[in-house]
Amino acid sequence: MRPPRIRLEEALLDVAADMATDLRAIACLADAVQARLTTADRLLGAMANRVRMRRRGFLTTVLIDIRDGACSALEHTYLTRVERAHGLPRGVRQAPTDVGRRGFRDVKYQEFGVVVELDGLSFVTSSG
């Protein structure tokens, strides 16, 4: 006889819903998506199939933000406490770096020539 199993998405939603702080819940979900264990859309789908879910509104918003490119708790905090809180224009998340360089920029404000890098080198630059 095997022990009962649940899908990864179900387990992640249970853990995130029971986290003591919002930041830990965000990190739980963002880390799983960043590690490519699942996707934000799969988690949203699993949540939609639940009749009852603690913190549903908050977790739905977090998963939409993760799907749209806020790939870590730090990036989500920047999105909510800086960009949205101060009415900044919406930045392009996970924008490819310049030609000849590998990787992605955390947030790029193309119309202003500004890049915000949060997780790697911490700097804000302005070009031109």
Buried (B, 14 or more C-beta within 10 A) or exposed (E): EEEEEEEBBBEBBEBBBEBEEBEBBBBBBBBBBBEEEBBBEBBBEBBEEEEEBEBBEBBBEBBEBBBEBBBBBBBBBBBBEEBEEEEBEEBBBBBEEEEEEEEBBBBBBEEEEBBBBBEEEEEEEEEE
